Amino acid sequence: MGGVAGSRSHSGPAREASKEIDSSVPWVGFPVGYAISGVLYTVFGYFAMVLSQ
């Protein structure tokens, strides 16, 4: 539910899903997915910039 609600990219959907089901389970996937996506966006952005020149 947390992954489908977008908890890996934004905290708003995870908060709403958590409130709706009255559980903190949607937050389980948030920290790791958020950290990994931040690193991947940075690395792929760098390569896109280098390769476009």
mmCIF file of the N, C-alpha and C atoms, coordinates in Angstrom:
data_MODEL
# 
_entry.id   MODEL 
# 
loop_
_atom_site.group_PDB 
_atom_site.id 
_atom_site.type_symbol 
_atom_site.label_atom_id 
_atom_site.label_alt_id 
_atom_site.label_comp_id 
_atom_site.label_asym_id 
_atom_site.label_entity_id 
_atom_site.label_seq_id 
_atom_site.pdbx_PDB_ins_code 
_atom_site.Cartn_x 
_atom_site.Cartn_y 
_atom_site.Cartn_z 
_atom_site.occupancy 
_atom_site.B_iso_or_equiv 
_atom_site.pdbx_formal_charge 
_atom_site.auth_seq_id 
_atom_site.auth_comp_id 
_atom_site.auth_asym_id 
_atom_site.auth_atom_id 
_atom_site.pdbx_PDB_model_num 
ATOM 1   N N  . MET A 1 1  ? 0.829  -1.197 0.000   1.00 0.00 ? 1  MET A N  1 
ATOM 2   C CA . MET A 1 1  ? 0.000  0.000  0.000   1.00 0.00 ? 1  MET A CA 1 
ATOM 3   C C  . MET A 1 1  ? 0.868  1.252  0.000   1.00 0.00 ? 1  MET A C  1 
ATOM 4   N N  . GLY A 1 2  ? 1.925  1.234  0.808   1.00 0.00 ? 2  GLY A N  1 
ATOM 5   C CA . GLY A 1 2  ? 2.798  2.404  0.873   1.00 0.00 ? 2  GLY A CA 1 
ATOM 6   C C  . GLY A 1 2  ? 3.500  2.673  -0.435  1.00 0.00 ? 2  GLY A C  1 
ATOM 7   N N  . GLY A 1 3  ? 3.986  1.625  -1.094  1.00 0.00 ? 3  GLY A N  1 
ATOM 8   C CA . GLY A 1 3  ? 4.651  1.786  -2.379  1.00 0.00 ? 3  GLY A CA 1 
ATOM 9   C C  . GLY A 1 3  ? 3.697  2.259  -3.445  1.00 0.00 ? 3  GLY A C  1 
ATOM 10  N N  . VAL A 1 4  ? 2.494  1.718  -3.457  1.00 0.00 ? 4  VAL A N  1 
ATOM 11  C CA . VAL A 1 4  ? 1.500  2.102  -4.454  1.00 0.00 ? 4  VAL A CA 1 
ATOM 12  C C  . VAL A 1 4  ? 1.063  3.546  -4.230  1.00 0.00 ? 4  VAL A C  1 
ATOM 13  N N  . ALA A 1 5  ? 0.997  3.968  -2.989  1.00 0.00 ? 5  ALA A N  1 
ATOM 14  C CA . ALA A 1 5  ? 0.560  5.326  -2.670  1.00 0.00 ? 5  ALA A CA 1 
ATOM 15  C C  . ALA A 1 5  ? 1.647  6.361  -2.920  1.00 0.00 ? 5  ALA A C  1 
ATOM 16  N N  . GLY A 1 6  ? 2.822  5.921  -3.293  1.00 0.00 ? 6  GLY A N  1 
ATOM 17  C CA . GLY A 1 6  ? 3.898  6.857  -3.585  1.00 0.00 ? 6  GLY A CA 1 
ATOM 18  C C  . GLY A 1 6  ? 4.742  7.206  -2.384  1.00 0.00 ? 6  GLY A C  1 
ATOM 19  N N  . SER A 1 7  ? 4.761  6.342  -1.397  1.00 0.00 ? 7  SER A N  1 
ATOM 20  C CA . SER A 1 7  ? 5.522  6.669  -0.192  1.00 0.00 ? 7  SER A CA 1 
ATOM 21  C C  . SER A 1 7  ? 7.011  6.722  -0.454  1.00 0.00 ? 7  SER A C  1 
ATOM 22  N N  . ARG A 1 8  ? 7.453  6.146  -1.568  1.00 0.00 ? 8  ARG A N  1 
ATOM 23  C CA . ARG A 1 8  ? 8.881  6.177  -1.852  1.00 0.00 ? 8  ARG A CA 1 
ATOM 24  C C  . ARG A 1 8  ? 9.318  7.494  -2.463  1.00 0.00 ? 8  ARG A C  1 
ATOM 25  N N  . SER A 1 9  ? 8.394  8.334  -2.842  1.00 0.00 ? 9  SER A N  1 
ATOM 26  C CA . SER A 1 9  ? 8.791  9.586  -3.458  1.00 0.00 ? 9  SER A CA 1 
ATOM 27  C C  . SER A 1 9  ? 8.263  10.829 -2.745  1.00 0.00 ? 9  SER A C  1 
ATOM 28  N N  . HIS A 1 10 ? 7.224  10.688 -1.957  1.00 0.00 ? 10 HIS A N  1 
ATOM 29  C CA . HIS A 1 10 ? 6.636  11.858 -1.304  1.00 0.00 ? 10 HIS A CA 1 
ATOM 30  C C  . HIS A 1 10 ? 5.922  11.403 -0.033  1.00 0.00 ? 10 HIS A C  1 
ATOM 31  N N  . SER A 1 11 ? 6.037  12.176 1.019   1.00 0.00 ? 11 SER A N  1 
ATOM 32  C CA . SER A 1 11 ? 5.461  11.769 2.301   1.00 0.00 ? 11 SER A CA 1 
ATOM 33  C C  . SER A 1 11 ? 3.964  11.993 2.412   1.00 0.00 ? 11 SER A C  1 
ATOM 34  N N  . GLY A 1 12 ? 3.401  12.854 1.588   1.00 0.00 ? 12 GLY A N  1 
ATOM 35  C CA . GLY A 1 12 ? 1.962  13.152 1.656   1.00 0.00 ? 12 GLY A CA 1 
ATOM 36  C C  . GLY A 1 12 ? 1.075  11.929 1.460   1.00 0.00 ? 12 GLY A C  1 
ATOM 37  N N  . PRO A 1 13 ? 1.271  11.171 0.375   1.00 0.00 ? 13 PRO A N  1 
ATOM 38  C CA . PRO A 1 13 ? 0.449  9.976  0.175   1.00 0.00 ? 13 PRO A CA 1 
ATOM 39  C C  . PRO A 1 13 ? 0.630  8.941  1.279   1.00 0.00 ? 13 PRO A C  1 
ATOM 40  N N  . ALA A 1 14 ? 1.834  8.790  1.786   1.00 0.00 ? 14 ALA A N  1 
ATOM 41  C CA . ALA A 1 14 ? 2.060  7.837  2.869   1.00 0.00 ? 14 ALA A CA 1 
ATOM 42  C C  . ALA A 1 14 ? 1.315  8.273  4.126   1.00 0.00 ? 14 ALA A C  1 
ATOM 43  N N  . ARG A 1 15 ? 1.320  9.570  4.389   1.00 0.00 ? 15 ARG A N  1 
ATOM 44  C CA . ARG A 1 15 ? 0.615  10.091 5.559   1.00 0.00 ? 15 ARG A CA 1 
ATOM 45  C C  . ARG A 1 15 ? -0.884 9.844  5.445   1.00 0.00 ? 15 ARG A C  1 
ATOM 46  N N  . GLU A 1 16 ? -1.428 10.099 4.257   1.00 0.00 ? 16 GLU A N  1 
ATOM 47  C CA . GLU A 1 16 ? -2.869 9.889  4.055   1.00 0.00 ? 16 GLU A CA 1 
ATOM 48  C C  . GLU A 1 16 ? -3.236 8.407  4.121   1.00 0.00 ? 16 GLU A C  1 
ATOM 49  N N  . ALA A 1 17 ? -2.414 7.544  3.533   1.00 0.00 ? 17 ALA A N  1 
ATOM 50  C CA . ALA A 1 17 ? -2.680 6.103  3.602   1.00 0.00 ? 17 ALA A CA 1 
ATOM 51  C C  . ALA A 1 17 ? -2.591 5.625  5.043   1.00 0.00 ? 17 ALA A C  1 
ATOM 52  N N  . SER A 1 18 ? -1.628 6.132  5.772   1.00 0.00 ? 18 SER A N  1 
ATOM 53  C CA . SER A 1 18 ? -1.466 5.760  7.173   1.00 0.00 ? 18 SER A CA 1 
ATOM 54  C C  . SER A 1 18 ? -2.677 6.194  7.994   1.00 0.00 ? 18 SER A C  1 
ATOM 55  N N  . LYS A 1 19 ? -3.172 7.385  7.724   1.00 0.00 ? 19 LYS A N  1 
ATOM 56  C CA . LYS A 1 19 ? -4.335 7.894  8.441   1.00 0.00 ? 19 LYS A CA 1 
ATOM 57  C C  . LYS A 1 19 ? -5.597 7.095  8.091   1.00 0.00 ? 19 LYS A C  1 
ATOM 58  N N  . GLU A 1 20 ? -5.721 6.746  6.795   1.00 0.00 ? 20 GLU A N  1 
ATOM 59  C CA . GLU A 1 20 ? -6.912 6.035  6.324   1.00 0.00 ? 20 GLU A CA 1 
ATOM 60  C C  . GLU A 1 20 ? -7.036 4.642  6.937   1.00 0.00 ? 20 GLU A C  1 
ATOM 61  N N  . ILE A 1 21 ? -5.923 3.930  7.017   1.00 0.00 ? 21 ILE A N  1 
ATOM 62  C CA . ILE A 1 21 ? -5.986 2.560  7.547   1.00 0.00 ? 21 ILE A CA 1 
ATOM 63  C C  . ILE A 1 21 ? -5.631 2.487  9.027   1.00 0.00 ? 21 ILE A C  1 
ATOM 64  N N  . ASP A 1 22 ? -5.316 3.636  9.633   1.00 0.00 ? 22 ASP A N  1 
ATOM 65  C CA . ASP A 1 22 ? -4.991 3.716  11.054  1.00 0.00 ? 22 ASP A CA 1 
ATOM 66  C C  . ASP A 1 22 ? -3.835 2.781  11.415  1.00 0.00 ? 22 ASP A C  1 
ATOM 67  N N  . SER A 1 23 ? -2.775 2.869  10.619  1.00 0.00 ? 23 SER A N  1 
ATOM 68  C CA . SER A 1 23 ? -1.602 2.028  10.821  1.00 0.00 ? 23 SER A CA 1 
ATOM 69  C C  . SER A 1 23 ? -0.379 2.768  10.307  1.00 0.00 ? 23 SER A C  1 
ATOM 70  N N  . SER A 1 24 ? 0.783  2.420  10.820  1.00 0.00 ? 24 SER A N  1 
ATOM 71  C CA . SER A 1 24 ? 2.020  3.041  10.354  1.00 0.00 ? 24 SER A CA 1 
ATOM 72  C C  . SER A 1 24 ? 2.741  2.193  9.311   1.00 0.00 ? 24 SER A C  1 
ATOM 73  N N  . VAL A 1 25 ? 2.122  1.133  8.833   1.00 0.00 ? 25 VAL A N  1 
ATOM 74  C CA . VAL A 1 25 ? 2.754  0.236  7.869   1.00 0.00 ? 25 VAL A CA 1 
ATOM 75  C C  . VAL A 1 25 ? 3.158  0.942  6.570   1.00 0.00 ? 25 VAL A C  1 
ATOM 76  N N  . PRO A 1 26 ? 2.378  1.883  6.018   1.00 0.00 ? 26 PRO A N  1 
ATOM 77  C CA . PRO A 1 26 ? 2.839  2.539  4.787   1.00 0.00 ? 26 PRO A CA 1 
ATOM 78  C C  . PRO A 1 26 ? 4.175  3.258  4.927   1.00 0.00 ? 26 PRO A C  1 
ATOM 79  N N  . TRP A 1 27 ? 4.582  3.581  6.141   1.00 0.00 ? 27 TRP A N  1 
ATOM 80  C CA . TRP A 1 27 ? 5.852  4.275  6.339   1.00 0.00 ? 27 TRP A CA 1 
ATOM 81  C C  . TRP A 1 27 ? 7.051  3.342  6.298   1.00 0.00 ? 27 TRP A C  1 
ATOM 82  N N  . VAL A 1 28 ? 6.831  2.038  6.284   1.00 0.00 ? 28 VAL A N  1 
ATOM 83  C CA . VAL A 1 28 ? 7.945  1.090  6.306   1.00 0.00 ? 28 VAL A CA 1 
ATOM 84  C C  . VAL A 1 28 ? 8.852  1.278  5.091   1.00 0.00 ? 28 VAL A C  1 
ATOM 85  N N  . GLY A 1 29 ? 8.278  1.478  3.906   1.00 0.00 ? 29 GLY A N  1 
ATOM 86  C CA . GLY A 1 29 ? 9.084  1.605  2.697   1.00 0.00 ? 29 GLY A CA 1 
ATOM 87  C C  . GLY A 1 29 ? 9.608  2.991  2.418   1.00 0.00 ? 29 GLY A C  1 
ATOM 88  N N  . PHE A 1 30 ? 9.261  3.964  3.223   1.00 0.00 ? 30 PHE A N  1 
ATOM 89  C CA . PHE A 1 30 ? 9.615  5.351  2.900   1.00 0.00 ? 30 PHE A CA 1 
ATOM 90  C C  . PHE A 1 30 ? 11.098 5.680  3.042   1.00 0.00 ? 30 PHE A C  1 
ATOM 91  N N  . PRO A 1 31 ? 11.754 5.440  4.172   1.00 0.00 ? 31 PRO A N  1 
ATOM 92  C CA . PRO A 1 31 ? 13.135 5.938  4.333   1.00 0.00 ? 31 PRO A CA 1 
ATOM 93  C C  . PRO A 1 31 ? 14.130 5.343  3.346   1.00 0.00 ? 31 PRO A C  1 
ATOM 94  N N  . VAL A 1 32 ? 14.095 4.044  3.168   1.00 0.00 ? 32 VAL A N  1 
ATOM 95  C CA . VAL A 1 32 ? 15.060 3.398  2.279   1.00 0.00 ? 32 VAL A CA 1 
ATOM 96  C C  . VAL A 1 32 ? 14.795 3.789  0.829   1.00 0.00 ? 32 VAL A C  1 
ATOM 97  N N  . GLY A 1 33 ? 13.556 3.723  0.420   1.00 0.00 ? 33 GLY A N  1 
ATOM 98  C CA . GLY A 1 33 ? 13.220 4.096  -0.953  1.00 0.00 ? 33 GLY A CA 1 
ATOM 99  C C  . GLY A 1 33 ? 13.527 5.553  -1.255  1.00 0.00 ? 33 GLY A C  1 
ATOM 100 N N  . TYR A 1 34 ? 13.281 6.423  -0.298  1.00 0.00 ? 34 TYR A N  1 
ATOM 101 C CA . TYR A 1 34 ? 13.553 7.848  -0.485  1.00 0.00 ? 34 TYR A CA 1 
ATOM 102 C C  . TYR A 1 34 ? 15.048 8.096  -0.635  1.00 0.00 ? 34 TYR A C  1 
ATOM 103 N N  . ALA A 1 35 ? 15.842 7.440  0.200   1.00 0.00 ? 35 ALA A N  1 
ATOM 104 C CA . ALA A 1 35 ? 17.299 7.611  0.140   1.00 0.00 ? 35 ALA A CA 1 
ATOM 105 C C  . ALA A 1 35 ? 17.863 7.064  -1.164  1.00 0.00 ? 35 ALA A C  1 
ATOM 106 N N  . ILE A 1 36 ? 17.418 5.878  -1.545  1.00 0.00 ? 36 ILE A N  1 
ATOM 107 C CA . ILE A 1 36 ? 17.925 5.275  -2.774  1.00 0.00 ? 36 ILE A CA 1 
ATOM 108 C C  . ILE A 1 36 ? 17.521 6.103  -3.992  1.00 0.00 ? 36 ILE A C  1 
ATOM 109 N N  . SER A 1 37 ? 16.279 6.559  -4.034  1.00 0.00 ? 37 SER A N  1 
ATOM 110 C CA . SER A 1 37 ? 15.851 7.347  -5.189  1.00 0.00 ? 37 SER A CA 1 
ATOM 111 C C  . SER A 1 37 ? 16.617 8.660  -5.273  1.00 0.00 ? 37 SER A C  1 
ATOM 112 N N  . GLY A 1 38 ? 16.926 9.266  -4.139  1.00 0.00 ? 38 GLY A N  1 
ATOM 113 C CA . GLY A 1 38 ? 17.713 10.503 -4.152  1.00 0.00 ? 38 GLY A CA 1 
ATOM 114 C C  . GLY A 1 38 ? 19.100 10.290 -4.729  1.00 0.00 ? 38 GLY A C  1 
ATOM 115 N N  . VAL A 1 39 ? 19.735 9.197  -4.364  1.00 0.00 ? 39 VAL A N  1 
ATOM 116 C CA . VAL A 1 39 ? 21.069 8.883  -4.881  1.00 0.00 ? 39 VAL A CA 1 
ATOM 117 C C  . VAL A 1 39 ? 20.998 8.567  -6.373  1.00 0.00 ? 39 VAL A C  1 
ATOM 118 N N  . LEU A 1 40 ? 20.013 7.753  -6.769  1.00 0.00 ? 40 LEU A N  1 
ATOM 119 C CA . LEU A 1 40 ? 19.894 7.381  -8.174  1.00 0.00 ? 40 LEU A CA 1 
ATOM 120 C C  . LEU A 1 40 ? 19.584 8.589  -9.057  1.00 0.00 ? 40 LEU A C  1 
ATOM 121 N N  . TYR A 1 41 ? 18.714 9.482  -8.596  1.00 0.00 ? 41 TYR A N  1 
ATOM 122 C CA . TYR A 1 41 ? 18.421 10.685 -9.376  1.00 0.00 ? 41 TYR A CA 1 
ATOM 123 C C  . TYR A 1 41 ? 19.683 11.523 -9.570  1.00 0.00 ? 41 TYR A C  1 
ATOM 124 N N  . THR A 1 42 ? 20.491 11.625 -8.545  1.00 0.00 ? 42 THR A N  1 
ATOM 125 C CA . THR A 1 42 ? 21.723 12.408 -8.635  1.00 0.00 ? 42 THR A CA 1 
ATOM 126 C C  . THR A 1 42 ? 22.703 11.771 -9.611  1.00 0.00 ? 42 THR A C  1 
ATOM 127 N N  . VAL A 1 43 ? 22.906 10.468 -9.495  1.00 0.00 ? 43 VAL A N  1 
ATOM 128 C CA . VAL A 1 43 ? 23.860 9.764  -10.364 1.00 0.00 ? 43 VAL A CA 1 
ATOM 129 C C  . VAL A 1 43 ? 23.387 9.798  -11.820 1.00 0.00 ? 43 VAL A C  1 
ATOM 130 N N  . PHE A 1 44 ? 22.123 9.451  -12.060 1.00 0.00 ? 44 PHE A N  1 
ATOM 131 C CA . PHE A 1 44 ? 21.620 9.440  -13.429 1.00 0.00 ? 44 PHE A CA 1 
ATOM 132 C C  . PHE A 1 44 ? 21.556 10.849 -14.020 1.00 0.00 ? 44 PHE A C  1 
ATOM 133 N N  . GLY A 1 45 ? 21.278 11.839 -13.201 1.00 0.00 ? 45 GLY A N  1 
ATOM 134 C CA . GLY A 1 45 ? 21.283 13.221 -13.668 1.00 0.00 ? 45 GLY A CA 1 
ATOM 135 C C  . GLY A 1 45 ? 22.663 13.653 -14.094 1.00 0.00 ? 45 GLY A C  1 
ATOM 136 N N  . TYR A 1 46 ? 23.676 13.238 -13.334 1.00 0.00 ? 46 TYR A N  1 
ATOM 137 C CA . TYR A 1 46 ? 25.055 13.557 -13.686 1.00 0.00 ? 46 TYR A CA 1 
ATOM 138 C C  . TYR A 1 46 ? 25.427 12.912 -15.018 1.00 0.00 ? 46 TYR A C  1 
ATOM 139 N N  . PHE A 1 47 ? 25.104 11.625 -15.165 1.00 0.00 ? 47 PHE A N  1 
ATOM 140 C CA . PHE A 1 47 ? 25.426 10.941 -16.420 1.00 0.00 ? 47 PHE A CA 1 
ATOM 141 C C  . PHE A 1 47 ? 24.661 11.531 -17.600 1.00 0.00 ? 47 PHE A C  1 
ATOM 142 N N  . ALA A 1 48 ? 23.439 11.925 -17.410 1.00 0.00 ? 48 ALA A N  1 
ATOM 143 C CA . ALA A 1 48 ? 22.663 12.548 -18.480 1.00 0.00 ? 48 ALA A CA 1 
ATOM 144 C C  . ALA A 1 48 ? 23.303 13.874 -18.893 1.00 0.00 ? 48 ALA A C  1 
ATOM 145 N N  . MET A 1 49 ? 23.795 14.616 -17.919 1.00 0.00 ? 49 MET A N  1 
ATOM 146 C CA . MET A 1 49 ? 24.426 15.876 -18.218 1.00 0.00 ? 49 MET A CA 1 
ATOM 147 C C  . MET A 1 49 ? 25.746 15.672 -18.970 1.00 0.00 ? 49 MET A C  1 
ATOM 148 N N  . VAL A 1 50 ? 26.538 14.705 -18.522 1.00 0.00 ? 50 VAL A N  1 
ATOM 149 C CA . VAL A 1 50 ? 27.828 14.430 -19.157 1.00 0.00 ? 50 VAL A CA 1 
ATOM 150 C C  . VAL A 1 50 ? 27.635 13.885 -20.567 1.00 0.00 ? 50 VAL A C  1 
ATOM 151 N N  . LEU A 1 51 ? 26.676 12.997 -20.750 1.00 0.00 ? 51 LEU A N  1 
ATOM 152 C CA . LEU A 1 51 ? 26.479 12.379 -22.048 1.00 0.00 ? 51 LEU A CA 1 
ATOM 153 C C  . LEU A 1 51 ? 25.819 13.324 -23.058 1.00 0.00 ? 51 LEU A C  1 
ATOM 154 N N  . SER A 1 52 ? 25.154 14.348 -22.590 1.00 0.00 ? 52 SER A N  1 
ATOM 155 C CA . SER A 1 52 ? 24.486 15.253 -23.513 1.00 0.00 ? 52 SER A CA 1 
ATOM 156 C C  . SER A 1 52 ? 25.433 16.295 -24.108 1.00 0.00 ? 52 SER A C  1 
ATOM 157 N N  . GLN A 1 53 ? 26.653 16.370 -23.613 1.00 0.00 ? 53 GLN A N  1 
ATOM 158 C CA . GLN A 1 53 ? 27.601 17.384 -24.105 1.00 0.00 ? 53 GLN A CA 1 
ATOM 159 C C  . GLN A 1 53 ? 28.336 16.897 -25.312 1.00 0.00 ? 53 GLN A C  1 
# 
